[in-house]
């Protein structure tokens, strides 16, 4: 009998907690191949959950290939997904993401956070009531596999006005987080060949691709972004890039490098580019950088974006835009997958976008984050931090890169900052080798979660730690 445990205080939704528990049971061999899972109703009753919560977790597992659904019989563990410990090699455990820490510091320069106080709660509450009154029983019906039409149309309009991207609603697929959508991309494109990723880059991308069976190749990044000249000799067939704002170096890929990347993809019929536009909304000076997708004439770019940064991390709504040819194949071969985002949240977000609330919210938060960035730079100058350290990359995103002109190692400087109750994050953590290409220590300084009135004290403590 399955006995999952849940943390009611966790920010992780219950359906995701259940999904993670079941996935772990399957991967560890606790649930054997072809073993039948409890029905949605019985598991909901035993675990004191709603049937919808169990259904959402099961749908995610079906989507990722861990379980299968058999008509009138129920859900069963897939043979390929079950990996008993005694018969399968245990893959090396990925390093924890740099944002995870065992100790609490007074000031945390994390890059994976936004300020929840900016969320327009009153507007969102008003729209949820409007959705409940207008949709009635429609909310209880299964959503379109690609997402409700209203939300996909709102996304299309947003992309055109904000990013200059012209697409059709039929090309848009809505999913519960970019992790889920990347998993779908691997299934759509296949695991054959290799998937190239930026080095340095966001560690989670490599982890997701690897756990979906893809062979991942790190490709070095220079001052113009990913080294396109190294793709051909690497043998990569698909590449994941962040051209509008590289993480973590805050670089913008120039048009010449983008053209070279598109040329590489066009040379072979099965080459594709996954463009991750994760925080394009937060360009703090000038217009947003045009998307690579807007330059694509050969149908080779798969565009990814999320509402996590612009609204809230707990809002697990992301979307991808498929090239027309891939969109038609998706509709032909992947429509057995159910939508992983509840209809209620999709209709609410669609109204939020249609009424212009998202655009106004982005402009407001952009001004507030710009004020925090400016406060950080001003405090650094006033407290003397800029006498021995240099900030770069401040025009986009929600973090700065800080190069410290000291002979100490990044680890030593991190420890010194921690002793002053400051948490900083070394750049080396984002390199595959664990060693930065910079000659001096560098740190990522995320400022989104710091209140303006706390920034001077945080910088003062950092100067005391390093000076």
N, C-alpha and C positions, 0 to 999 in steps of 0.2 A: 504494500500500500504506500502510495506517495504521501510524504509528510513535509511539504514545503513550509518554510517559516518566512514571515514578512516583517519588515521594519516599517511600522506605521508613521514614524517620524522622518523617514527618508524622503528626499525629493524625487527619487526614482519611482515612477508610477508602478502600481501593483501588477499590471499586466507584464511590465518589463521585468520585475522581480521574479514573477512566475516563469517567464520565458527563460531567464538566465538559469534558474534552478533546473528546469527540464533539460536545457541544452547541456548543462554540466553533467546531469545524470546520464544522458545519452553518450556524451564524449568519454566519460569515465568508465562506461560499461555497466553502470547501475541499471540502465534500461537496455535490454538486449535487442538485437536485430529482430524485426518482425513482432516484437512484443506489443501487445495492444494497450493503449493508454485508456485511462478512465474516460467515460463520456463527459462532455462539457458540463452537463447538469450535475452529475455525481461528484465531479471534482470541485465544482463550485460550492456544492453543499458541504463537502468534507472540509474544504479550505476556508469556508465562510467568505466566499467571493461572489461577485455577480457573474452570471453566465456570460455577459458581454466581455468581462475581464478575461475569463478563460478562453473565450473564442478568439480574442485579439492575440493572446499568447500563442495559441495553436496556429493561427494564421501566419504569424511570423515564423514559426518553426517549419511550417509547410513551405513558405516562401524561400527559406534558406536551405531546404532539402533535408532537414533533420527528421521529419516525419512525413507521412503521406496520408491522405484521406481516401477511404474506400466507401463508395456509396452504400448506405444502409448497414455498414459494418462498423465504421468508426475510424479512429486514428491509430496508425501503427508506426513503429520506429523503422526508418529506412536502413537497409543493410549497410550501405556505404557510409552512413553517418555514425553507426554504432562502432565504437573502438574500444574493446575490452582491454584492460590494462595489461593482462598477461600475454597478449598476442600482438600488440602494436607498440611501436617505438613511441615514446613520449616526446613530442616536439619541444624544442627549447622554449622556455617561457619568455615572452617579450618583456623588455624593461618597462617599469611603470612610467606612465606619462609624467613629465617634469612637474606638472601642477600638483601632483599628489604628494603630501608631506605628512610625516608622523607627528611633528610638533607644530603647535600653534604660535604664530608670531603676531605682534600687534599690528604691523603693516605688511601687507602681502601684495607684491607686484606681479600677481598672476596674470596670464594672458588669456585664460579661458573663462573670463567672467564679464558680465555686464551688470549694471546697477538696476536691480529690480524695482527700485523706487521710481524709475522713469516710466514704468509700464502704465498705460492709461486705463487703470482699473475701472473707473466710472463709465468710460465710453464702452469698454468691453462688456461690462455688466449690462448696459443698456441694449447692446446689440444681441447678447445672448437671450434676453427676454423677447426681443423682436423675432429672433429665429424660432424660439419656442412657440410663439403665437402664430407665426405664419406657416410653419412647416407641418405642424401636427404629426400625423403618423408617418410622414415622409422621412422623418429622422430615424425611424426604426427600420427602414428598408435598407438593404445592402447598397452601398455606394458604388458608383461606376468604378471598375478596376483601376482606371487611371486617375481617379479623383472626380469629385462632383463637377459638372460642367461649369457652374457659376464660378468656382474657385479657379479652374483652369483658364477661363476667359479673363478673370481679374489678373491672373499672373501674366497672361499674354499682353494685356494692356499696360501693366506695370513695366514689363520688359521693354516694350516699345518706347514708352515715355521716359523711362529712367536710364535704360541701357542702349537704346537704339537698335534693339533686336526685333526683327520681324519674323514671327512664327505663328503657327496655327494651334488652337487648343488641342487638336489631335496629336500633336507632338509632345505635349506635356504629360508627365507622370508624377503624381503626388505620392509621397511616401513618408513613413514615420522615421525621419532622420536620414542624413546623408549616408550613414553606415549601411542602412538597408538598401538604399538606391545603388550604392557602389556594388553591393552583393548582386543586385539584379543585373548591373552592367556586366559583371564577370560571367554570369549565366548567359547573357545575351550575346556577348562577343566570344565566349568560349575561353577555356583555360590554356589552350595551345599557344605556344610562343611565350614571350615574356612581357611583363608589365613594368615599364620604367617609371621611377618616381624621382623627385628632386632630392638631392643630397647637398646641404641639409634640407630637411622638410618636416612635415607634421608626422610624428611616429605612428599615429593611429591609422593613417592611410595605408602604410605598409602592412600593419597588422591585419587590417580588414582584408586586403588583397591576398595576403598569405593564407589566412584562415579560410578563404574561399577557394583555395587550391591553385592560386596563380603563382608563377615563378616571378619574383620581384627583383628588379635590377636597379640599384641606386646610380643615378647619373649626376655628376658634379654640376654645381651652379657657379657661374662667374658673375661679373657685375651687370650682365644683361639678362640673367636668368639661366634656365637650363641649357646645358651645352648640346645644342642640336647636332653638332658635328660628331658627337659620340654615340648617337642613336643607331646609325647604320651599322657600325662595327659591333655594337652590343647585341644585335639580333632582336631587339625589342619590336613588338608588334603593336602595343598600346602604350601610351604615355599619359601620366597624370601630372598636370601642371597647375600652378596658381599665377597666371601671367599678370593679372591686374594688381596684385599685392602679394608678393612672395612671402610665405611664412617659413622661417622667421626673419629673413634678412630685409624685409620691407622693400624689395626691389620691384620695379615695374619693367616688364619685358617690352623693349622697343619694337616698333613695327617691323624693322628689318629682321629681327630674330623671330617674330611671329610669322612673317612670310616664309622664312626658312623652315619653321616647324610645319606649316601647312604644306609646303612643298615636299617635305619628308613623308608626310601622311599620304599625299597623292600619288607617290611613286608605286605603292602596292595596294591592291584592292581591299586587303583586310587590315589595313592600318587605321587606327583611330586615336583621337586626342580627347582625354577627359579634362575639361576645363572647370576647375573648382573656383567659383567666384564668391567665396565664403563671406567676405566682408566688404564688398565693393561699395556698399552704401556709405561707408565711413571714410570717404576721402575728404579731409578737413580743409583743403584749399583747392579751388578750381572745380571743374566738372569731373564726374567719375570717368575713369579710363575706359575707352570703348572695349567691349568684350571681344575675345578672339573669335567667338561664334559669328559675330557680325562680318568677319572677313572671309568666312568659310564659303567656298563656292563648289566644293567637291563632296559635300555631305560627310565630313570626317570628324566634326566636333560634337561631342556630347557635353552639354552645358549643365552644371550642377550649381544649385544655390539653396540657401536655407533661411528660415525666419528666426533661427536661434539667436543670432547676433542682433538683429534689428528689433526683436520683441523680447524673448526670454529663453534661456536654455531649456526650461521645462516644456516649451512649446515644440514638440517633436514633429514639426511639419517642414519638410524639405521638398524639393522638386527637381526634376531633370527634364531637359529639352532634348529629344532625340532627333537626329537628322531624319527627313521624311522616309528614306528607305528603311532605316532601322525601326522607325515608328510603325510602319506597316507590318514589319516582321513581328514586332512586339505584340501588336493587336491580333496577329494570326496565331502566335505560339504561346503567349504569356497571359492571356485573358482568364485562365483558370485561377490566377492569383487574385485574392480579394484585396480590396483597398485596406491598408494598414492604419489609416487615420480615420477616427470616428466622423460620421457625417456631420454631427453637431458642430464640431470644431471647424470643419471645412466650410460650412455655411456661414459661421460667425466670421471667420477670417475673410471670406469673400465679401461680406457686407462691409467689413472694416476697410478693405481695399477699395471697394466700389465708391464709398462715400468720401474717399480722400484722407481717411484717418491715418493710414500707413505712411503716406507721403509727409503729412504734417508731423507725425511722430518721429520720423527719421530726421527731419530738419531740426526739430527741437532737441533730440538727443545728440545730434551732431554738434550743435552749438554748445551743449553742456559738456560733452567730452572734449571739445576743443578748448574750453575754459580750463578743464583739468590738465590737459596737456600743457597749456601755457603756464598754468600755476606751477607745474613740475619744472619747466624750464626756467622760470623766474626764480624759484626757490633754489635750484641748482646753482644759478649764478650768484645769488645773494649769499648762500651758505658756503660758497667756495668749491663746490663739487666740480664745476667746469674748469677749475685750475689744474686738475689732474685727470679729467675724464671728458669724453666727447660724445654728444648725442647725435644720432643720425636716424633717418627714416621717419620723420614726424608728420609727413603730409597725408598719410593714409593709415587705416587700421587703428587699433586701440593699444598699440605698444610702441615704445622707442627702443632702439638699440644703443647700448651704452658701452663704449670702449674705454677701459680704465688703463691709464698709463702707469702701471705698477709692475714690478718684477714678481710679485706674488702670483700664485696660481689661482685659477677660478675657484677651485675648491677651498683654498685658504680664505679668499675674499668672501665667499658664501658663508663660511663658518664665522668669520668676523662680523658680518652683517647680522647673522642669526643671534649672536651674543648681544646685539643691540635691539633684538626683537624685530628684525627686518628680514623678510623672505625675498630673495632675488633668485633668478634662474639663469644659469650659465648657458651660453650659446652652444658649447660643446655637446650638450645633451641631445641636440637635434641633429648631430652628424652621425652617420652610420658607424664611423670609426671611433666615435667618442672624443674626437680631437678636432677643435675648431681650426679653420684655415687662417685665422687671424693670428698675428704675432703677439698680440696682447690680450689680456682677459676681456671677454665681452659678455654682456648680460642683456636679457630681454626684460624690459621694464614696462609691464602692463599697468595702466593707470585707471582703468574703467571702474574698479571697485573702491578706489580711494576717494574719500570726501575731500573737497578743496581745502577745508580748514585743517585737515590732518596732514596734507602734503608737506608743508614746511617742517613739521616735526619729523616726518619720515625721512626727509632729505638731510636734516640736521643729524639724525642718528646715523645715517649712512656715511656722512662725512666724518663723524667721530670714529666710526668703525674702520674707515679706510685711510684716514689722514694721519 
